[in-house]
Amino acid sequence: MTTPWGELALTRFPEDPRDRLRAWDASDEYLLRHLAAEGVALSGTVVVVGDRWGALVTALAAHRPVQITDSFLSQEATRANLERAGVEPGTVRLLTTQDPPPGRVDVLLVRVPKSLALLEDQLLRLAPAVHEGTLVVGTGMVKEIHTSTLQLFERILGPTRTSLAEKKARLIFCAPEPTLARPANPWPYGYTLPDGIGAASGRAVVNHAGVFCADRLDIGTRFFLQHLPKSRGSQRIVDLGCGNGVVGTAVALANPEAEVLFVDESFQAVASAEGTYKANGVPGHAEFRVGDGLAGVPAGSVDLVLNNPPFHSHQATTDATAWRMFTGARRALRPGGALWVVGNRHLGYHVKLRKLFGNSELVAGGPKFVVLKAVKESGV
C-alpha cells in the first residue's frame, strides 16, 4: 500500500500467498491522504477503531496510536504488519472492543464497520473520552456509509457531514459536542428463545453489539437446533464460530457431563457466548476462547464439532473461512469423532466435506438449509 509516509507491505491473517484479497482498500488510502494533505497534527491520544488488517495503525505508527478491534484475526494481522514494517513492539497499543477505552481521545479515526450496532456501541463507549477539540474522521466505502451511519455519528458525538467520493470511498467529518445528551448504551441486548427448538427452548440469549442476529434467533441456527446430535457422557464438544453461544449452550443443557469449548474470532461473540451460557445456569464445564478457529486445540482431542460457518469476510464473499474451519475440525477430532455443519443448501458444503473427510451424510434438509455430518475415519 502506497501512503504519504512511504510504501507498506501488508497482509491479512492467516497469511496465504494464494489469497488475492488485499489487506487495505480505497477508504484506508483516502483517510491517510486526507490526514497528510490537511497537515493534521496527530498529537495526543490517537485512537483507530475498526482498522480491519492494521493498515491504518501501521501507517500511523510514528504517532503511537491505539487500535480498537473486534477481530482476533485483524489483531494478529496488525501485529504481523507492524513487525514487517519494523515498528517496535508496544509502539501501537492493541485493544479489543471488550477492553476499557482510553480515558481521553484527541484524534478519533473510525473505519466504518459492517454492523451499525457495533458502531453504535463503540461510539457510545468512546463518547465520554471525546472533547470539543477532538478530531473525528470516519472512512468507508460508499456502499458502507448510509444515512443511518451519519445519523449515528450525529446523535452520539455531534454535527456530521461527508466528503465527496473518491475511488468509491468517502470520509465522514464530525464536530464533537461534549454536552450532547446521548442515549444510554443498549448493548448487550437480551432476548428469550422460542419454543420447539429442543433443549434451548425458552432460554435466555445475551448478544453484544455486532454479533449476528442481535434480537432474534436466525433461521439457520433454528434449523440446526432442531437437528443437533444426541450427546451423552463426558464428551469434549466444540461450538466452532460460536456467535452468541446458543448452539453450545443447547448441547450443554442436554448433556451436563459434556465439556464445551466455545470458539470465535470475534471478541464480542465470545463475550456473548459466555453471557448466554452463564445466564442459563448450565451445570457443566465450559471454556471460552477467542482465536483462529481450532488453532491451538490439540490434534485428536475432540469428540464433536458443531459449526455454522460464515461465508463473508467483511464485504468479500468467500469460502476460505469455512474451508479453514473444516480442516481444523478434521485435525482436532478423534478417530470416530464427527463434524456437524449447517449451511445454505446452495453453498455445497457436502463437496468440501467429502474431499476432506472422505464422507458426508445429509442429516436433515429443508428448502433453504441442510445439516451435514462428516466422520473422521481411523488413519485420516
N, C-alpha and C positions, 0 to 999 in steps of 0.2 A: 504494500500500500504506500503510495506516494503522499507525504504530508508536508506542510510548510516547514517541518523540523527535520526532514530527511525521509528516506525510504525505510520501511519496516517489513521484515519477513514474518508473516503471521499465519497461524494455522488454527484449525478447530481442534477439539479434543473429543474422542481419541484421534490422534493423528493418523490419517490414511492417505497415502500418496495417490490412491485411485479416486479420492473424493474431489469432485470438481467444484464444490460449493466453497465460496470464499469466506474468510473469517472477518469480513467487513462488507459494507455496502455504501451506496452513494450518500446515505444520510450521515454516516460517520464522517465521510470526506467533507461533506457540506459544513458540518458543525466545526470541524477543525479549520477549514478555510476561513470561516466567519471569525473565529477567535483570533486568528493571525491577522486577517485583513483589518479588523477593528482595533487591533492592538490591545486586546482585553488584558487587563492586569490580573493574572491568575494567582492572586495572593490570598493569604489567609487559608481557611479550610475549603478545599475544593472537593466536592462530592459528585461522583458519577454514578447514576442509577441506571441499571438495566443494560450495562455495557456487555453485549452478547458474547464476544470472544476475547475481550480485553483490548480491542483496537484503540479505544479512546484513552484508557489509562496508560497504555504503553506509549502512545504518542505524547501524552502529557506528564510522563513520569518525573520530569525535572521539577514539577510543581507539587510533588508528593501528594497526589490525590487519594481519596478514599473511594473504593469501589463497593457498591451495594448490589448484590445479585441474588436471585432466587435459584440459580442453576449451579449445581456442583460441576457439571461439565464446563460451563463458562468460567468458573473459578479456576479449574485446572488448566484450561486453555490460557487464561490470563497469566498464571504462574509460568507456564512454558514460554509464552510470548515475551514476558518480561525478562526471563533468563536469556532467551535468544537475543534480545536487544541489549544485553549487558547491563541491565538495571540491577543495582544492589538489592539483595533481599531486605524487606522491611521498608523500602522506599515508598511503595504503594501499600496502603492498608486495605486488606480484603475482608469485607464484612458480608454477612448474609442478610436476607430480608427478615430473619428472626432475631438478629442481634440489635441491641440498642443503637440508634443512630448517633452521630456526633452531636454534642450539645450546642454547637454553633456552626452554621453553614454560611460561608461568604460567597461561594460560587456553586451553583447547583446546575448540573448538566444531566438531562434526562433523555435516555434513549427510550422512546415510547414503546411499551410492551404490547403484546397482542391482547392481553387481558386488561380491560378497563377497570375491573375490580382491583387488580394488583396495583395499577397506577393510583387509584383512589387510596388504597391502604398506605402506599409508600408516601404519597404527598401529605396525607394526614399525619403520618408518623414524623415526617421531616418538618412540617409547618412550624412547630414551636421553636425550631432552631434557625429558621429563616428570619432575617431582619430587613429593614427598609432598604439597606444598601446592598442586599444580596443580588447578585446577577443570576437570573434564572433563564436558561435556554434549553428548550427541548428539541429533539430531532427525530425524524422518522420518514419513511416512505409515504408518498401522498396517499396511497391506499390504506395506510395505517392510522392516519390522522383524520378524525371526523369532527363534526360539530360537538359531539358529546365529549371528545377529548379536550377540546378548548374550554368547554363549559366547566369541566372538572378542574383545570388549572385555575380558572377564574373564580370558581366557587370556594376553592381551598386556599389559594395563595394571593390572587389579585388580578387586575386587568390584564388581558391576554390578547395577543394578535399573532398573525402568522406572516411568514416571508413569502416571496414568490417562489415557485417551484424551480428546482434545478436538477436535471437528470432524474426526474420523478421523485425527488426528495424535497422536504420542506422543513423549515425551522419554526419553532414556537418561542415567542418572546413574552415573558410575564414580568410585570412590575409588582413586587410583593407589597401587601398591605398588612403589616403585623397585627393591626387592631381588627382585622376582618373577623366577623362572627362565623366560626366554622362549625359544621355538623360534628357530632360525635362519630368516632370510627365504628362502623357497624361490624367490623371483622374481628375475630372469626364469627361465622354465621352457623347457626344450628337448625336442624330440622329433624323430623321423625320419618323413618322409612315406612312404606306402605305394608299392608298385609299380603300374604300369598307369595312370599319370596324366601321361604324356608326359615332357617334359624335366626336370620336378621330381621324378620318381620316385626314392625313396630318399634325397632330400636333407634337410638339417637345417633345422629351424624354431626360431626364437627368439621366445618370447612373453613380453612384460612383463605384469604384472597388469592385469586389466581389459579386455584385448583378447579379442575374440570367439573362442570355442573354443580355450581355452588348452592343452589336452592332446591334441588330435586334429584332423584335417582335417574341417571341416564338409562336409556332403553337397552344399551348393550350390557351394562352391568346387571340390570334387572334380569335379562335373559340368562346371564352367567349364574347368578344367584339361584335361579330355578333349576339349574342342572349341575351343581357342584358335586364333586365326588364324595362318597362317604368315607370319612376319615376315622380310624379307630386306633387307640393306643398312643404311645409316646412317639409319634412321627415328627420329623422336622419338616416343616412346610414353609414355603416362601410365597408371599404376596409380592410379585415382581412388577414394579411400576405401580405401586400400591395406591396412588392418589389419596383419597380420604380414608382408605383402610377398610372399606365396607366388606370387601371380599375376605380379607384375612380375619376380620372380626367375626364374620359369619362362620368361618371354619373353626375358629377358637371356641365360639359358643356351642357349636355342635360337638366338638371334641375337646373338652377341657384339659386332656392329657397331652395334647399336641403342643409343640414348641413352634411358634410362628415368627418368622422374620419378615418384617415389612421393609421394603427397599424402594427408593425412588431417587431420582436425581434432583428433584425439587425440594428445597428446604421447607417450603410452605406445605407441600404434600405430606412429608414425613411428620411435620408438626400436627397436621390434620389427622393422620392415621393414629398417632399416639393419643390425640384428643378423643377420637371416636372410640378407640379401644378402652380407654380409661372411663369414659362416660357410661359405658355399658357394664362396668364392674366384672369383666371377664376373669374367671379364676385361674386361667392357665398362665403360661410363661410366654413373654413376647420380647422381641428385640426390634429396635427401630434404627434404621441405618440410611444415611444419605450417601449415595455413591453411584458409580457407573455400573448399573445392573448387578450381576453376581460376581464382579471382580472382587477378589479378596475372600470369597467364600471357598473353603477347601473343596477340592475335587472329590466327588463321590460321597458327599456328606449330607445330601438332601433326599428326602423321600418323595416330595411332591412340590411342583412349581405351578402356581396359578398366575395367568398373565393375560392382560388386556392391553396389547402393545399400541403405542401411538403411531400414527403414520404421517405426522408432520414434525418438522424441526424448524421452529419459528414459522416463516412463511413458505418454506420449501416442503413439497410432498415427497416423501422418501420412505423406503422400506429398510433403510440401513439400521435404524434403531431396533426394529423387530428382529432382523437377522442377528444382531449382536445379542439381543435378549435370548433368542432361541439357542445360539451356540453356547452362551454362558450357562443356560439351563442344562444342556446336554453334559457339559463338563462337570457341573455341580451335583447332578443326580447320581444316586447309587444305581447299580445294575438292577433293573426291575422297577426303578422309580419312573414317574411319569410327569410330563408337562401337559397341562390343560390350558388351552388358548381359546379365547372368544374374540371374534373379529367380524367385520363386514364380509358377507359372502363373496363379494366381488374381488377381495384382496388376494384370494387364492393361497392362503397360508398353508393349505394341505400340501402344496407342491414343495415348499421350503422344508416342511417338517419331514416329508418322505426323503428328501435329499440329505437331511442331517441325521435323522434317526433310522431311516430305512423302513419306516412305517408311519401311518397316520390313520386314525379312526374317527369317523364322524359320530360324535356323542349325541348331538341334538342340532336340528336345523330349523330355521324359520325363514320367513320371506326376506329378511334383511341380514340376520346374524347366524353364525354357526359356532358350535363349540366342538373343538377338535382335541384329540388325545394322542400323544406320541410317547412311546415307552422306550427307555434306554435299555437296549439289549446287552447281555453279557459280552464283554470284549469290545464294546463300542467306545 
